[in-house]
């Protein structure tokens, strides 16, 4: 993973941690005080992961521009697609379906990273090396994964300006 991608993943985790997303998800766990598991997982979740949870993955990356500030400074504008895969299941004590729970949690993530129709994103994306230019929400959809489970996918493109050689 190139430095720009590693920086972006770190910045997303920092924005997530600064939000109330963990508390929102953990409020639906059977044990909301559980510290063994994370709500936001990178690429996969452990087998005993409590529901609901999120798996973040990167599905594509492209370089749209390359620039030079002279022989010692090269930069790239990268478009990095990140997906937040929200995994939910029916909760006996909650009358909502897994899909309804997933859609509510998707809205909470959209409030932090963008795409919500009435709320300006609150999550700050700050890179150690380079600059975050814009985050674009591109798509959201649900997938029924089992009879009582749902996966809601939020797709974003993060445009970043990163050094590639200094």
N, C-alpha and C positions, 0 to 999 in steps of 0.2 A: 504494500500500500504506500503510495507516494505521500510525501509530507503534507501536501494540501488535503488529501483525503483523511489522513490521521488527525490533522488539525481540525477538520470539519467535524469528525466524529466526537472529538473531545469537546468542541464548542456546543454541539447538540446536547451532549450529556450535561454540560454545565448549565445550559438553558433549561433543560428538564429538571435538574436538581434545584434550580432557583424558583421553579414554579410550584404549584400545589398538586401537580399531577400524581406523584407517589401517594399522597394522602387520599386523593379521589379514588384511585384504584384500590388501595389497601382497605378502604372503608367497606369494600365489597368482599374482601377475603374472609374466610371462616375465622382466621386469627389475624386481625389487623396489626398486631404487634410483632408479627413474624419478622425476624431480621436475617434469616437464612437465605431468603430469595430476594431478587430485585424485581421491580415492576418492569423496567426497561432493560431488555436483553439484547446483546449484539449477536446477530445471525441465528442464534437458537436459544431455546430455554431448556433448563434442566427438566428431567422427566417428572419430578414431583412438584413442579412449579404450580403455585396456587393461581386460580382464575380470579379475576381477569388479569392479563399481563400483555406486554407489547414486545414484539421482536422487531428490531430495526435492522434493515439490510440495505445494501447499496446494490442497485441493479444495473446501472450504467454510468459511464462518465465519458465526457467528450471535451476536447479542447477546441474552443471556438476562435481564439486569437493567440498569437504569440507576439511579444514585444521585446525590444531591446532598449535599454537605457545606456547603451555603450557596451564595450566588450566584457565588462564585469557584471552586468546586470541583465538577466533574462527573466521574463515573466510570462505567465500564461493565464488566460481567462478560461476557467473550467466550469462546465455544467455537470453537476453531480446529482443523479437521481437517487433519492433516499425514500424508502418505504417504511412506514410504521404499520406493522401488522398487529392489530388488536385482536386478542383471542379471548372470547367470553364463553360462558355456558349458563344455562338456566340456574337460578338460585332459588331453592325451595322457599325461603322466607321472603322472596321478592316476586311479585306477580308479573314482572316484565319478562319477555322472552330474551334469549341470548342476543338476538339481533337488535332488539330495542336497547338493551344495555350497551352493546357495542356502538350503536349510533350516538348515544349520549356521551360515551367516553371519547368517541371520535370528535365530537364538538369541542370537548375540553382541550384536546390536543390542538385542534384548529385555532383555538383562542391563543395558544402559546406560539405556534409556528406559522399561522396564517391560513386563510381559506374560509374563516367564519364570516358569514354575511354581515354581521353587525358589530363585531369586536375586532379592534386593531390588535395585531399580534403583540404579545408582551415579551416573548423570548428574544433575548439579545444574543446574536451570533457573533462572537469575537474570536478571531483567529490569532494564534501566536505568531504565525508567519504568513503574511498576506492580509487580504481584506475580503470580508463578506460583502458582496454587492447587492444581491436581492435573493429572496426566497419566493418561489412561485408554487402555489398549490395547483396541481394539474389534474388530479382525479381522486375519487373515493368510491369504493364499491364493497359490497359484502359477499361472502361466500359461506354457504352452509357446509360446515366440515363434518358434523355428526348430527344425529337427531336433536340433541340438546345443546349443540355448540355452534358458534359463529366466528368467523374471522372477518374483520372489517379492515380494509386496506386504504391507507392514506398515502398518496404519492406526491412528492415534492421534488422540485429541481432547485438546488442551491447553486447560485452562480458566485464563484469566488475568483479572486485575483491573487495568484500565488507566485513566489519566486521559484525558478527552476534551476538557476545557477547564479552565484554571486561571486 
